[in-house]
Amino acid sequence: METVPVLFLTGLVVGYFVLAGCDVGLGMLTPYLARTPTERRRLVSALAPYFLGTEVWLVGTIGVIAGLFPALKDVLFGGGMWAVFTALLAGWLFRDAGLWLRARVDAPGWRSVCDAAVTGGSWALAVTWGLALGGLLSGGRPLSPFSLACALVVTVLFLLRGAAFGAERMVPAHADTAAAPSAADAAPSADEAARLTRQLARIGLVAAVVAIVLAVLPFGGLDVDRPLALAGTAAVPVVALAATAGLSGPHLSRHTSAVAIGAVPVVAGAALALPLGAAPTGTLVLTSVSILPVLPLMVVGQVALYRMLRRPTEERGFFVASVPPAPVAR
């Protein structure tokens, strides 16, 4: 009876990392991919609708931990980990506030502040998720050398996922029409984001090697229950990064970035003997009857959302200020 809740929790966490990696990573890349107001409008329009759906997985994860695995809360939020998750929550709130409020005031200064909140909040989310992973693998010490190396790897994985998403989503919606903008107003090309995936994959490989070296050194801080399981699961993102770093990397990045970042929670779950004592039978039955049937609908909905939002984005909508149409020449 305990296996089903564990698989349920694992699926929710993996789903969040794979999907949220798109909008978090793209938000981190705002200064690189969006240097002009037009480009920033397109980038915000690209990622904003996406974060609303992906956060469902995170909310579901928190609910499952609170309801089905109460003993796990002490491990995740106790000791030095409490500060990490507090910073994570702050980054989450700032990023979302920047997205929600950006188009509410039509002033360049206001939009600049909101853009900074989106970028800073996205970086805070990626770094704190990396510190959370490293802290769990370091016995609750998120600032150990190994934990810091893990934070670097996870941060690069978020960037890689965002670049792969941007390579599809940042194509101008009017790129194939006669109304294409001038070179001065054009958005960053999909090729630019795609080329970035190969560079990020190579940086990630270097960071992974550093983490491996620190893992075998006595002062690195690694503290896991199943080191062989850690080695086996950690090989998955390393192989995905190696595939992305090759000459065909940009063409593979949509899939390899998903595999790499989706392996992050699996690494922690495989390496640690977490206190996963099941909740009372009544709670398990209630979850099985009322929540598990909804999971397939969540998966189908998220797949449909991802397919819709892979398309080139428009530069208007709820999250971006309206742009008046260009005058028609007579």
VOROLUM-270243 format. One record per atom (N, C-alpha, C): x negated, y negated, z. Coordinates in steps of 0.1 Angstrom, whole numbers, padded with zeros to 4 digits, always signed. Last residue first. Layout:
XYZ ...
This chain:
+0004-0546-0467 +0014-0549-0477 +0007-0554-0490 -0005-0523-0442 -0009-0533-0452 +0002-0534-0463 +0009-0521-0410 +0009-0515-0424 +0005-0526-0434 -0009-0520-0379 -0001-0527-0389 -0002-0521-0403 -0007-0492-0358 -0015-0501-0366 -0006-0508-0376 +0014-0490-0329 +0010-0485-0342 +0002-0496-0349 +0000-0492-0295 +0009-0498-0306 +0004-0493-0320 -0001-0466-0273 -0009-0474-0282 +0000-0479-0293 +0006-0461-0239 +0011-0461-0253 +0002-0470-0261 -0016-0445-0217 -0009-0456-0221 -0005-0456-0236 -0012-0411-0206 -0020-0421-0213 -0011-0433-0217 +0007-0394-0196 -0006-0396-0188 -0015-0406-0195 +0028-0392-0214 +0031-0397-0200 +0018-0401-0193 +0014-0403-0246 +0022-0394-0237 +0023-0400-0223 -0011-0402-0271 -0001-0409-0263 +0007-0398-0255 -0028-0390-0289 -0034-0400-0280 -0023-0408-0273 -0026-0354-0294 -0022-0368-0297 -0027-0378-0286 -0050-0329-0301 -0042-0336-0292 -0038-0350-0297 -0050-0297-0317 -0055-0311-0316 -0045-0320-0308 -0042-0269-0295 -0041-0276-0308 -0047-0290-0306 -0042-0257-0272 -0054-0256-0279 -0054-0264-0291 -0017-0258-0261 -0025-0269-0258 -0039-0267-0264 -0004-0234-0270 +0001-0247-0274 -0009-0258-0273 -0020-0215-0257 -0020-0215-0271 -0014-0229-0277 -0015-0222-0230 -0029-0223-0235 -0029-0224-0250 +0012-0216-0228 +0007-0230-0226 -0006-0232-0232 +0012-0188-0233 +0019-0197-0242 +0014-0212-0241 -0002-0181-0210 -0008-0178-0223 -0001-0187-0234 +0015-0189-0190 +0002-0195-0191 -0005-0193-0205 +0038-0173-0195 +0039-0187-0196 +0025-0194-0197 +0027-0147-0190 +0032-0151-0204 +0033-0166-0205 +0020-0150-0163 +0010-0147-0173 +0014-0151-0187 +0045-0156-0151 +0034-0165-0150 +0024-0163-0161 +0058-0132-0157 +0063-0144-0163 +0053-0155-0163 +0043-0114-0142 +0043-0113-0156 +0048-0125-0163 +0051-0124-0115 +0037-0125-0120 +0036-0124-0136 +0076-0119-0106 +0074-0132-0113 +0060-0133-0120 +0074-0095-0093 +0081-0095-0106 +0079-0108-0113 +0060-0103-0069 +0053-0095-0079 +0061-0095-0093 +0080-0116-0053 +0069-0124-0060 +0063-0116-0071 +0101-0100-0043 +0104-0114-0047 +0093-0121-0055 +0091-0074-0038 +0104-0076-0044 +0106-0090-0050 +0066-0077-0027 +0068-0068-0038 +0081-0071-0045 +0072-0094-0005 +0063-0099-0016 +0065-0090-0029 +0087-0077+0011 +0093-0089+0006 +0085-0095-0006 +0069-0057+0016 +0081-0054+0008 +0087-0066+0002 +0050-0072+0031 +0046-0065+0019 +0058-0062+0010 +0066-0079+0053 +0060-0089+0044 +0056-0084+0031 +0071-0053+0064 +0082-0062+0059 +0077-0073+0050 +0046-0045+0072 +0052-0038+0061 +0064-0047+0055 +0022-0072+0079 +0032-0062+0082 +0040-0057+0070 -0008-0073+0058 +0002-0079+0066 +0013-0068+0070 -0039-0055+0058 -0026-0059+0052 -0017-0065+0062 -0072-0066+0060 -0061-0059+0067 -0048-0064+0062 -0095-0076+0049 -0083-0076+0041 -0072-0067+0047 -0122-0091+0055 -0111-0086+0064 -0098-0086+0056 -0146-0081+0030 -0137-0091+0036 -0126-0084+0045 -0174-0072+0023 -0163-0064+0030 -0154-0074+0038 -0186-0084-0008 -0183-0086+0006 -0172-0077+0011 -0189-0079-0035 -0201-0079-0027 -0198-0079-0012 -0164-0081-0047 -0171-0069-0048 -0183-0068-0038 -0156-0108-0042 -0148-0097-0037 -0155-0084-0037 -0176-0122-0055 -0175-0123-0041 -0167-0112-0035 -0172-0113-0082 -0185-0111-0076 -0184-0112-0061 -0146-0123-0087 -0148-0108-0086 -0162-0105-0079 -0149-0150-0088 -0143-0144-0077 -0144-0129-0075 -0165-0150-0114 -0170-0156-0101 -0162-0150-0089 -0155-0140-0137 -0162-0131-0129 -0166-0136-0116 -0144-0162-0150 -0135-0153-0144 -0142-0143-0135 -0167-0173-0162 -0161-0180-0150 -0151-0171-0143 -0172-0153-0182 -0182-0157-0172 -0176-0164-0160 -0148-0151-0197 -0154-0139-0190 -0163-0144-0179 -0147-0177-0207 -0136-0172-0198 -0141-0160-0190 -0170-0179-0222 -0168-0188-0211 -0157-0183-0201 -0164-0159-0242 -0175-0157-0232 -0174-0166-0220 -0143-0171-0256 -0141-0159-0249 -0152-0157-0238 -0152-0195-0266 -0139-0195-0260 -0137-0182-0252 -0178-0189-0276 -0177-0195-0263 -0163-0195-0257 -0184-0179-0300 -0180-0169-0290 -0175-0176-0277 -0193-0200-0315 -0182-0192-0320 -0176-0183-0310 -0215-0209-0300 -0204-0217-0301 -0191-0210-0306 -0234-0185-0304 -0227-0189-0292 -0215-0198-0293 -0249-0175-0324 -0234-0175-0326 -0227-0179-0314 -0274-0178-0314 -0271-0186-0325 -0256-0186-0328 -0269-0176-0277 -0275-0172-0290 -0270-0181-0301 -0256-0182-0254 -0268-0190-0257 -0274-0187-0270 -0235-0165-0252 -0232-0178-0256 -0244-0186-0260 -0249-0142-0243 -0242-0142-0256 -0239-0156-0261 -0257-0151-0218 -0267-0148-0228 -0261-0147-0242 -0233-0154-0205 -0241-0166-0208 -0252-0163-0219 -0225-0127-0204 -0217-0137-0211 -0225-0150-0215 -0246-0117-0187 -0245-0112-0201 -0236-0122-0210 -0239-0132-0164 -0252-0133-0170 -0252-0129-0185 -0213-0123-0157 -0215-0137-0162 -0229-0139-0169 -0222-0095-0152 -0211-0098-0162 -0213-0113-0167 -0239-0092-0132 -0245-0090-0145 -0235-0095-0156 -0225-0094-0109 -0231-0106-0113 -0237-0105-0127 -0216-0067-0106 -0207-0077-0110 -0213-0090-0115 -0241-0055-0098 -0233-0050-0110 -0224-0061-0115 -0250-0069-0076 -0258-0069-0088 -0250-0065-0100 -0228-0064-0058 -0232-0078-0062 -0240-0078-0075 -0231-0036-0056 -0219-0042-0062 -0221-0056-0066 -0255-0037-0042 -0255-0031-0055 -0242-0035-0063 -0249-0050-0017 -0258-0056-0027 -0257-0050-0041 -0225-0053+0002 -0227-0043-0009 -0236-0050-0019 -0225-0074+0021 -0223-0060+0026 -0226-0050+0015 -0249-0101+0022 -0237-0094+0016 -0237-0080+0022 -0266-0127+0022 -0261-0119+0033 -0248-0112+0028 -0293-0148+0013 -0283-0138+0008 -0279-0129+0020 -0314-0165+0019 -0301-0167+0026 -0290-0157+0022 -0341-0168+0012 -0330-0173+0003 -0317-0174+0010 -0361-0157+0026 -0356-0170+0031 -0345-0175+0023 -0367-0133+0013 -0362-0132+0026 -0356-0145+0031 -0356-0130-0021 -0366-0135-0012 -0359-0135+0002 -0335-0122-0037 -0345-0111-0032 -0355-0116-0023 -0322-0145-0042 -0315-0134-0036 -0324-0124-0031 -0340-0161-0056 -0337-0165-0042 -0329-0153-0035 -0338-0148-0081 -0351-0148-0073 -0348-0151-0059 -0311-0153-0087 -0316-0139-0086 -0329-0139-0078 -0311-0181-0090 -0303-0175-0079 -0307-0160-0077 -0329-0184-0112 -0332-0189-0099 -0325-0183-0088 -0312-0171-0131 -0325-0165-0128 -0330-0171-0114 -0292-0190-0132 -0289-0176-0127 -0302-0169-0123 -0304-0212-0143 -0299-0213-0129 -0296-0199-0124 -0309-0201-0169 -0321-0205-0160 -0316-0206-0145 -0283-0198-0177 -0292-0186-0176 -0304-0189-0167 -0274-0224-0178 -0268-0215-0168 -0277-0202-0166 -0289-0234-0199 -0291-0240-0185 -0285-0230-0175 -0277-0219-0219 -0291-0217-0216 -0295-0223-0202 -0251-0229-0218 -0253-0215-0215 -0268-0212-0212 -0255-0255-0226 -0250-0252-0212 -0253-0238-0208 -0262-0252-0252 -0271-0258-0243 -0268-0254-0229 -0238-0240-0263 -0251-0233-0263 -0261-0238-0253 -0220-0261-0258 -0218-0248-0252 -0231-0240-0252 -0227-0282-0274 -0230-0283-0260 -0228-0270-0253 -0216-0275-0299 -0231-0274-0297 -0235-0275-0282 -0189-0280-0293 -0193-0267-0295 -0209-0265-0293 -0189-0308-0291 -0186-0300-0279 -0191-0286-0280 -0196-0313-0318 -0204-0318-0307 -0201-0311-0294 -0175-0302-0332 -0189-0296-0333 -0198-0301-0322 -0154-0318-0327 -0154-0305-0321 -0168-0298-0321 -0166-0352-0322 -0162-0340-0331 -0162-0328-0322 -0150-0378-0305 -0162-0369-0306 -0157-0356-0314 -0129-0398-0327 -0132-0391-0314 -0144-0382-0316 -0134-0429-0344 -0132-0415-0344 -0136-0409-0330 -0138-0456-0347 -0127-0452-0338 -0126-0437-0336 -0158-0458-0366 -0160-0465-0353 -0150-0460-0343 -0148-0445-0388 -0159-0439-0381 -0161-0445-0367 -0112-0448-0387 -0125-0452-0392 -0135-0445-0383 -0088-0421-0387 -0094-0434-0383 -0107-0436-0389 -0066-0409-0412 -0077-0407-0403 -0083-0420-0400 -0044-0407-0428 -0044-0418-0419 -0055-0416-0409 -0043-0385-0443 -0049-0397-0450 -0050-0408-0440 -0053-0358-0422 -0044-0366-0429 -0051-0378-0435 -0068-0343-0405 -0066-0338-0418 -0056-0346-0426 -0069-0357-0380 -0081-0355-0388 -0079-0350-0402 -0050-0363-0363 -0048-0368-0376 -0060-0366-0385 -0058-0354-0338 -0046-0348-0344 -0044-0352-0358 -0093-0347-0335 -0082-0357-0337 -0070-0351-0343 -0103-0322-0312 -0102-0325-0326 -0091-0336-0328 -0103-0313-0286 -0107-0327-0289 -0108-0331-0304 -0097-0286-0284 -0087-0296-0281 -0091-0310-0285 -0120-0271-0291 -0107-0269-0298 -0098-0281-0297 -0140-0281-0276 -0143-0279-0290 -0130-0276-0298 -0129-0281-0250 -0129-0294-0258 -0132-0292-0272 -0133-0254-0243 -0119-0259-0245 -0119-0272-0253 -0161-0255-0242 -0154-0245-0251 -0140-0250-0254 -0164-0274-0221 -0169-0276-0235 -0163-0267-0245 -0152-0260-0200 -0147-0273-0204 -0151-0276-0218 -0170-0238-0197 -0156-0236-0200 -0149-0249-0205 -0193-0252-0191 -0193-0244-0203 -0178-0242-0207 -0186-0264-0166 -0190-0272-0178 -0189-0265-0191 -0183-0241-0151 -0172-0250-0153 -0174-0259-0165 -0209-0231-0152 -0199-0223-0158 -0186-0231-0160 -0223-0251-0138 -0226-0249-0152 -0215-0241-0159 -0212-0245-0113 -0210-0258-0119 -0212-0258-0134 -0222-0220-0108 -0208-0221-0110 -0204-0235-0116 -0250-0226-0106 -0245-0217-0116 -0230-0219-0119 -0250-0243-0084 -0255-0248-0097 -0249-0239-0108 -0241-0226-0064 -0233-0238-0067 -0237-0244-0081 -0262-0208-0063 -0249-0204-0067 -0240-0216-0071 -0281-0225-0052 -0283-0220-0065 -0270-0215-0071 -0270-0229-0027 -0271-0241-0036 -0274-0236-0050 -0272-0203-0017 -0259-0209-0019 -0259-0221-0028 -0299-0200-0015 -0292-0191-0024 -0278-0197-0027 -0305-0219+0005 -0311-0220-0008 -0303-0212-0019 -0275-0230+0023 -0287-0221+0022 -0293-0222+0007 -0251-0243+0027 -0263-0251+0023 -0276-0243+0023 -0231-0225+0036 -0230-0231+0022 -0242-0239+0018 -0230-0199+0053 -0240-0210+0052 -0240-0216+0038 -0216-0175+0054 -0210-0187+0059 -0219-0199+0060 -0233-0155+0043 -0229-0154+0057 -0223-0167+0062 -0236-0160+0016 -0247-0163+0025 -0243-0163+0040 -0214-0156+0002 -0224-0147-0001 -0237-0149+0008 -0199-0179+0010 -0194-0165+0013 -0205-0155+0012 -0216-0199-0001 -0214-0198+0014 -0209-0184+0018 -0213-0195-0028 -0226-0193-0022 -0225-0191-0007 -0185-0201-0030 -0190-0188-0034 -0203-0185-0027 -0186-0228-0021 -0178-0218-0014 -0182-0204-0018 -0203-0240-0040 -0207-0239-0026 -0199-0229-0018 -0186-0238-0062 -0198-0231-0062 -0204-0229-0048 -0165-0254-0053 -0162-0240-0056 -0175-0232-0056 -0179-0278-0052 -0175-0272-0040 -0170-0257-0042 -0184-0283-0080 -0195-0281-0070 -0191-0274-0057 -0158-0285-0090 -0167-0275-0095 -0178-0272-0085 -0147-0306-0075 -0141-0293-0075 -0151-0283-0080 -0165-0327-0081 -0163-0323-0067 -0157-0309-0067 -0160-0330-0108 -0173-0326-0104 -0172-0321-0090 -0133-0340-0107 -0136-0327-0114 -0150-0322-0110 -0137-0364-0093 -0129-0353-0087 -0132-0339-0093 -0152-0378-0112 -0157-0375-0098 -0150-0363-0092 -0133-0379-0133 -0146-0374-0135 -0152-0369-0121 -0110-0391-0121 -0109-0379-0128 -0123-0372-0129 -0122-0415-0111 -0116-0405-0102 -0114-0391-0108 -0129-0427-0134 -0140-0423-0125 -0134-0413-0115 -0104-0432-0145 -0113-0423-0152 -0124-0418-0143 -0095-0450-0126 -0088-0437-0127 -0097-0427-0134 -0112-0472-0131 -0112-0466-0118 -0106-0452-0119 -0104-0477-0158 -0118-0473-0155 -0119-0466-0141 -0078-0485-0155 -0080-0472-0162 -0095-0468-0159 -0083-0509-0142 -0075-0498-0135 -0078-0485-0142 -0096-0524-0161 -0103-0521-0149 -0096-0509-0141 -0076-0526-0182 -0089-0518-0184 -0096-0514-0171 -0042-0520-0176 -0054-0529-0173 -0066-0521-0175 -0014-0512-0170 -0020-0515-0183 -0031-0525-0181 -0007-0486-0149 -0010-0500-0150 -0018-0502-0162 -0002-0459-0154 +0009-0467-0147 +0006-0482-0147 -0020-0442-0165 -0012-0450-0174 -0002-0458-0167 -0032-0431-0141 -0040-0438-0151 -0032-0447-0160 -0020-0416-0122 -0018-0430-0121 -0025-0438-0133 -0025-0389-0127 -0011-0393-0126 -0010-0409-0127 -0053-0388-0128 -0045-0384-0140 -0031-0390-0139 -0061-0396-0103 -0065-0403-0114 -0057-0400-0127 -0048-0376-0087 -0044-0390-0086 -0048-0398-0098 -0064-0354-0094 -0050-0355-0098 -0044-0369-0097 -0089-0362-0083 -0088-0359-0097 -0073-0360-0102 -0082-0365-0056 -0087-0376-0063 -0085-0374-0078 -0074-0338-0049 -0065-0350-0048 -0069-0362-0056 -0098-0324-0054 -0085-0320-0061 -0076-0332-0061 -0116-0336-0036 -0118-0337-0050 -0105-0334-0059 -0103-0328-0012 -0104-0342-0015 -0107-0344-0030 -0106-0300-0013 -0093-0306-0013 -0093-0321-0017 -0134-0299-0012 -0127-0294-0024 -0113-0300-0025 -0139-0309+0013 -0144-0316+0002 -0137-0312-0011 -0127-0288+0027 -0122-0301+0029 -0126-0310+0017 -0143-0267+0020 -0129-0267+0015 -0123-0280+0017 -0167-0275+0033 -0167-0273+0019 -0152-0273+0013 -0159-0275+0060 -0163-0288+0054 -0163-0286+0039 -0155-0248+0064 -0144-0257+0066 -0147-0270+0059 -0178-0234+0063 -0170-0234+0051 -0158-0244+0052 -0191-0235+0087 -0195-0245+0078 -0186-0245+0065 -0163-0221+0105 -0177-0225+0105 -0180-0236+0094 -0136-0210+0083 -0143-0211+0096 -0157-0216+0094 -0122-0205+0060 -0121-0218+0065 -0128-0220+0079 -0127-0178+0053 -0128-0188+0043 -0129-0202+0049 -0124-0164+0077 -0137-0163+0070 -0138-0175+0060 -0098-0170+0085 -0109-0173+0094 -0123-0173+0087 -0083-0159+0064 -0083-0174+0066 -0095-0178+0075 -0082-0132+0067 -0091-0138+0057 -0093-0153+0059 -0061-0126+0083 -0075-0125+0089 -0085-0131+0079 -0038-0128+0067 -0041-0138+0077 -0055-0138+0082 -0029-0119+0040 -0042-0117+0045 -0046-0127+0056 -0003-0127+0033 -0006-0113+0033 -0020-0109+0039 +0001-0155+0037 +0011-0145+0040 +0007-0131+0042 -0023-0168+0030 -0016-0171+0043 -0006-0161+0047 -0029-0156+0005 -0038-0155+0016 -0031-0157+0030 -0006-0164-0009 -0008-0150-0007 -0018-0148+0005 -0009-0193-0009 +0003-0186-0003 +0001-0172+0000 -0032-0195-0023 -0032-0200-0009 -0020-0193-0002 -0024-0185-0048 -0035-0179-0041 -0034-0183-0026 -0004-0204-0056 +0000-0190-0053 -0011-0183-0045 -0021-0226-0060 -0010-0226-0049 -0006-0212-0046 -0035-0216-0081 -0042-0219-0069 -0032-0220-0057 -0016-0213-0101 -0023-0201-0097 -0030-0204-0083 -0007-0239-0105 +0003-0229-0100 -0005-0217-0094 -0027-0252-0118 -0027-0253-0104 -0016-0244-0097 -0021-0248-0145 -0031-0240-0139 -0031-0241-0124 -0001-0267-0151 +0002-0253-0151 -0008-0245-0144 -0013-0292-0148 -0001-0289-0141 +0003-0275-0141 -0035-0292-0165 -0037-0290-0151 -0025-0287-0143 -0024-0298-0191 -0029-0285-0188 -0031-0282-0173 -0018-0324-0194 -0007-0315-0193 -0012-0301-0188 -0046-0335-0193 -0036-0338-0183 -0025-0328-0183 -0064-0329-0215 -0065-0321-0203 -0053-0323-0193 -0057-0347-0236 -0060-0332-0238 -0059-0324-0226 -0053-0372-0226 -0042-0365-0231 -0044-0350-0234 -0080-0376-0219 -0070-0375-0208 -0058-0368-0214 -0091-0377-0245 -0095-0367-0236 -0085-0365-0225 -0078-0398-0257 -0076-0385-0263 -0080-0374-0253 -0086-0419-0241 -0072-0416-0242 -0070-0402-0247 -0114-0418-0246 -0109-0415-0233 -0094-0412-0233 -0114-0426-0273 -0118-0413-0270 -0114-0408-0256 -0105-0452-0270 -0097-0443-0278 -0101-0429-0275 -0125-0464-0254 -0112-0463-0249 -0103-0453-0257 -0155-0443-0257 -0147-0455-0260 -0133-0453-0255 -0167-0419-0249 -0174-0432-0246 -0166-0444-0249 -0163-0389-0241 -0154-0400-0243 -0161-0413-0239 -0182-0369-0236 -0173-0367-0248 -0164-0379-0250 -0196-0379-0214 -0203-0374-0225 -0194-0374-0238 -0177-0386-0194 -0187-0396-0198 -0195-0392-0211 -0162-0360-0193 -0156-0373-0198 -0167-0383-0202 -0169-0336-0182 -0176-0340-0194 -0171-0354-0200 -0151-0331-0162 -0165-0334-0159 -0173-0340-0170 -0128-0325-0177 -0129-0337-0169 -0143-0341-0165 -0136-0300-0187 -0134-0311-0196 -0134-0325-0189 -0136-0286-0163 -0148-0287-0171 -0147-0299-0180 -0109-0287-0155 -0119-0292-0147 -0132-0295-0154 -0096-0276-0178 -0093-0290-0175 -0104-0295-0165 -0108-0249-0178 -0107-0258-0190 -0106-0272-0186 -0107-0238-0153 -0120-0242-0158 -0119-0251-0170 -0081-0231-0150 -0085-0244-0145 -0099-0248-0149 -0083-0205-0162 -0075-0215-0168 -0079-0229-0163 -0102-0190-0147 -0103-0190-0161 -0095-0202-0167 -0094-0195-0120 -0107-0199-0125 -0108-0200-0140 -0068-0185-0119 -0070-0199-0117 -0084-0203-0123 -0072-0157-0125 -0064-0166-0134 -0066-0180-0132 -0087-0150-0102 -0093-0150-0116 -0085-0158-0126 -0067-0154-0083 -0079-0162-0082 -0086-0162-0096 -0047-0135-0091 -0044-0150-0090 -0056-0158-0090 -0061-0111-0090 -0055-0116-0103 -0052-0131-0103 -0066-0109-0063 -0077-0110-0072 -0072-0116-0086 -0040-0106-0053 -0048-0118-0049 -0059-0120-0059 -0033-0082-0065 -0025-0094-0067 -0033-0106-0064 -0051-0064-0054 -0051-0067-0069 -0043-0080-0072 -0042-0066-0027 -0056-0070-0031 -0057-0073-0046 -0016-0056-0029 -0018-0070-0025 -0032-0075-0029 -0022-0029-0038 -0014-0038-0046 -0016-0053-0042 -0037-0017-0017 -0043-0019-0030 -0036-0030-0038 -0021-0011+0005 -0030-0023+0006 -0036-0026-0008 -0008+0012+0000 +0000+0000+0000 -0009-0013+0000 
